[in-house]
Amino acid sequence: MGEYQRHTYYEEKPLLSDCDLILDEMSERQVEKLRNTMFYVQLEAWPNAGGSDIQKWFRKVTSGDTAVRSWGNNNRQYSRHISWKKDKKFSAENLFFRTVDTSRVLPMALADFRIQWYAHKDIWDRFDNVPEDPETGFGGRDGWQKVTLTCLIWHLLVMRNMHDYGGADIPVIVTEWTQEQMDMAMDYWVELSQDEWSLEQKREKFFEMDRKLCRCRPCFYQVDLLLRSLLSDEEVGYVPRFTILLSTQNDVKARTLFTEPAFVPPPALVSSFPTGCGNANCDEQGKDCGMIDFKKSWALKKDSHLVRRDKFPRVGGVKCNLWICKVEEEPGSTGPSKFQKCQKCKEALYCSREHQLCDWDSHKRICEAQAV
């Protein structure tokens, strides 16, 4: 399809097979290796108390009277969104997140995920022709992906770990768009998700966007086709909890489109998130050199017609904190609870004493009394 081709039709039922953008997947193993490397670098580069901006942020939102707390699903417990015990080192094994779908408190180390990089052929060709750097050993498409993920990793870890189920695939759509163009597209998808436009209005709005972004790489048609296919095409195999729109232009921050409002990290949690890149070799510590602005996110309407239902639990339910247990409460359940709180931390819920004991080897890593 021509780079500057205008389109005269609106895809009512988008299919991933019709999209020209090329997928290059980064496996769970590759992501885990980079994640663990980043934790190692954090400990080596900032060995003193307090550590990096990233470590300070995690400590702030997990400890004492600055810990960010709210009521969990069905108002069953008032607990931290992220837990990190005071005497434990900064590692994926010791950071636990309360999930929005089951309200479980689960370790980051078990939340594996893949990155689904999508880009125009010309963009991949340009990356493939970058020679290897003799100092870092990075070069080509693989090098660009590793460097980019390094800059995105802390944001992705926070967003991914909010989900017990369904967060194992994170699409990243690579563009050459400007900040204004990305914002325009985000606003369009959010409005489309409201399902208030007639078919004729949908076509008119699409043609308007296509006219404005037809000379971009990739064009709006291809990005729109990909995004809506990921959300609705049965052949995709998963429904992303969020999608990253990333520009290769300097100083343009990536945008995040969440599949529904409940998936957006609470402002009280992320408003103080470091704006720097978190790289130990960066001389911009404390400055605004990060790749994502957490304070600026978009979300589709809850239960939007754009998003197909998948096999995973609905947002808002509660499950026993022992992961293999199937005891649960449906979203919106009131009255007596099926669960009892951990009496020390008041944050993990269990259907029985037996299951609490079974989960103790994991839960003890973050179980501590709440600050008074």
N, C-alpha and C positions, 0 to 999 in steps of 0.2 A: 504494500500500500504506500503510495507516494507520501513523502515527508510532509508536504504542504497541502495535501488533498483535503478539500472540504467535503463534508458528509451531508447527505440529504435525507437521512433516515435515523430514527431513534430505535435502539434495540430494546424492545419490551421484555424479552427473555434472554438476557445475555448469557453466552456460553464461553467458558474458558478456552475451549478448542478454537474459537474464532479470534482469539487475541494474538497479536503479533509480538508482544513483548516476551522476552526470553527469560526463562527461569534458570537460576543457578542456586542450588541449595547448599547451605552450610549445615552440616550434620550436628546432631546433639553432642557427639564426641568432640567435634571441633569447638563448639561453643563452650562446652564444659572446660576444656583445656584452657581456652583463653580466659574464662571466668576465674579459674583457679590461679592462673598466672597473675591476673590483676590483683587478687587478694594477696598473693605472695609479695608483689611489688609494693603494695600498700604497707605491709608489715616491715619490709626491708628499708623502704625509703623514709618512713616516718616511725622509727622505733620508740620514740619518746611518748610520754603520756599525752593524750589528746589526739595525736596523729594528724592525718590530712584533713582537709575540709570535708571529704566524704565520711571519714570515720567520726569526725565531730558531729556531723549531721545525724548519723545513725545513733550516736550516743544521746544526742539531744532529744530525739523523738521517741526513744525507748526507755529513758531513765528518769527517775525522780519526778519532780513536779512539772517538768517540761515534756514528759511523755505524752504523746498524742493518743487520747482514748476516745472511744465512742461506744454507743450501744451496738451490740452485734445483732444478727438476724433474729427476728421475732422478739427483740428486746430481752434475750436470754442472759446476756452478760455484758458488763461494762468493762472493756478491756483495751489493751494497746493494739494498734494496727500492726506494729512491728515490735518484736521482743528480742532483747539482747542482754543476757545476764552480765552483771558487773564484772565478775571474775573470769569471764571467758574471752578468748582472743577473737579478733575480728576475722571471721571466716564464714563460709557458706553453711557450714554445719551448725553454727551457733546463732544464726539469724533466722527467726521464725516470723511468719506472716499470718495474720488472720484473713481467711479467704472470703470473698463476697458471695460465693455460691453455696458454701456449706458451713461457713463460720468456724471451720477448723483452724487450729493454730499449727502450722506445718513448716518444716525446715526448708530454707532456700535450696539446700544441697540436693533435695529430691525433685525439684521442679525443673526438669530438663526441658530444653526447647531447641527448635531448629529455626534458622533464618531462611526465609524464602526471598531471595533477591530477584527482583524483576527489573529489566532494563531494555531499552531499545538496542538493536544490534549495533548501531554506530557507537553507542556509549560503551558497550562491552568491547568493541574493537579498539577503541581508544585506550581503555585500561589495559587490554592485552598487549599493546605495543609499548607500554612503559617499561624501560629496562630495569633490571634489579639494582637496588641501591647497595653498593659494596659494604657500607657500614651496618645497615639494618638487615640486609638480605631480603628486603621486601621489594616486590616488583610485580607487574602484571595485574590481572584481575584479582588473584588470590591475595596479593599484598594490599591492594586497595580495600578489599573486604575486611581484612584483619585490622587495618588501621582504623577504618570506619567503625567497626564493631567495638574496638577499644574505646572510642569516643562516645559510643552509645550505651555501653554495657550497663552502667549503673542505673540509668533510666529504665532500660529494658528489664533489669532484674526486679526493680520495684513494681513495674506494671505487670510483669509475668507472674510474680509470686502472689498477686492478689487473687489468683484463680486456682482452685483445687483441680478442676477439670477443664479441658478444652483449650488450654493456653499453650500447647506444645508446638504450635506453628505460628511464627510471626512474619507476616509479609512486609517487605520493605520495597516500595516502588521508587525507583531511581529516576529522577527527571533532571532537566536543566532549567526548571522554572524559577521565576523570581518569587520573592516573599509575597507580593501582591497577588500573583497568579495562583499560588498555593492556597492563600486565604480565600480567594474567589471560588476555587473548586471546593474547598471544605464547606463554605457557606451553601453552595449549590446542593451538595449531597445531604446536608442536614435538612434543608428545606424540602428536598425530594422525599426524605424519610417521613415527613409529616403526612404524606398521602392526601394532600389537600388540592392537588392540581388535577385537572381533567387530562385525558390523554393528549388532547390538542395543546394544552398548556405545557405538558411535559415535553412535547416536541419543540415548542417555541423556546422554552428555557434551555433545552439541550442545544438547539441551533445557535442561540445567543452565546453560550459558552464555547461552542465549536468555532464560531467566528473569531472570538477573542483569543483562543489558544490553538488555532489550527497551524500556526507557524512555529509552534514549540516542538521540542523533542523530549519525550514523545508527545504526539498531539493529544488533545483532550479526549478524542474519541477512544483511543487505545487505553488511556488511563481509566476512563470511566467504564469501559467495557471490562477491564480487568477487575476493578474494585467491586463492581456490582456482581460479577461472576463469582468472585471469592465469597460473597455474602449469600448468593442464592442458588448457584449451580450445584446440583446434586453430585455431579462428577468430581467436584473439588475434594470431597472427603472430609473437610473440616470447615468450621465457621470461625474465622479469626475473632479473638476478643478485641483486638485493635489492629490497625494498619498504620504503618509509618510511611509518610510521603517525604522523601528525601531529595534535596537538590544538590547537584554538584557545584553550584555557584558558591563562591566564597561569601562568608558572612550571612548566608541564608540558613536559618535554623529549620530543622526538620519539624514537620507537623504530625500530630497523632489524631487519628479518627477512631474513636471508640464505638463499638458496636451497639452499646446502649449506655445510658447515663450512669448506671450503677458501677460500671467498669472504670469510670474516671477516678483517679486517686483523689481523696478528699483534700481540699485546699489547705486545711489546717495541717495536713501532713507534709505536703510538697511545697508550700509557699516559701519555706526557708531552705529548700534544696539548693546545693551549690550551683552556681551558674558557670563555674569553670569546667574544664574538660577532665580534671582528675588525674592527668598524666604527671608522673613524678618529675619528668624532665621539663615540664612547662613552666615558663617564668610568668605565667598569667594567673597564678593562684589567687583566688578570691575575685577574679574578674569574669567577664562575660564571654568566655571562649568556648562554652559548651555547645553541643549540636542540637539539643532539644530544649524548648522553653516549657517547663512543666506547668507554668501558670496559664498557658494558652493552649487549651485542648478543645476538641469538638466531639460531640456525641450524637449518634442517630437517636431518633425517637424510640422509646421503650416499645418492644414488640413490633417494630417497624415491618411493613410489608416487604421491605428490601432484604430482610434477613430471614432465611429459612431456619426452622427449628432443628436442632441437632439432638443427639441421644443423651446429652448430659443433663444433670439436674438444673432446674430453673434457679435463677438468682433469688436469694432471700431465704432459702431453706436452712435447716440445721441438721448436722450429722454428728454422731459420736466421734470424738477426736481420734479414736483408734481407726486407722485408715481402712482396714479390712472389714470393719463393722458396717452393716447395712441399716441399722436403726436410724430413722430420720424423722424430722418434722417438716411438713410442707410449709412453703412461704405463707406468712400471715397467720400461722397457728397461734391461738391464744389459750389461756387457761393453764392448768398444771403442766409443767414441762416433763418430758420423757427423760430429762438429763439432770445430773447433779454436777455442780461446779467443783473443780479442784479447790480444796479449802484453803490452800496457801496462796496461790496466785489469783484465783477467781476468774481465770481466763480460758481454761480448757474444760469442755463439757464431755461427760461420759454417761453411757446408758447403764453402767454397772461398775461395781468395785473391781470385778475381775478384769474388765477392759481397761480400767485406769491403771491397774498393776501391769498389764501387758504393754501399755504405752509408756511406762515410766522411763525406760532406758532412753527414749527420745525426749520426752517432756522434761525430764530433770535438767536438761541442758539450759532451759530458760525459766524454770519454775522458781519464782521468788515472790516474796510478799510485796503487795502494792505499797508505794510510798504514801505516807500519811500527810 
